[in-house]
Amino acid sequence: MFKERITTWKKSQIGQTSGYEYERSFTSMIQEIEEEVFQTMTSTNLKDKNKKKL
């Protein structure tokens, strides 16, 4: 998941000459990854590790 996005981002930055655009695109990519991780971690189908065992 992360490796693919970072690899794709690196490929898109080949020939990039603007430091501003480089940093902006990196920040955008990281925010997308953060949102995806947050959605995964807050989904309802995860097990509750603190649930009482019967």
Secondary structure, DSSP 8 states (H G I E B T S, - for coil): -HHHHHHHHHHHTTT---HHHHHHHHHHHHHHHHHHHHHHHT-TTS--TT----
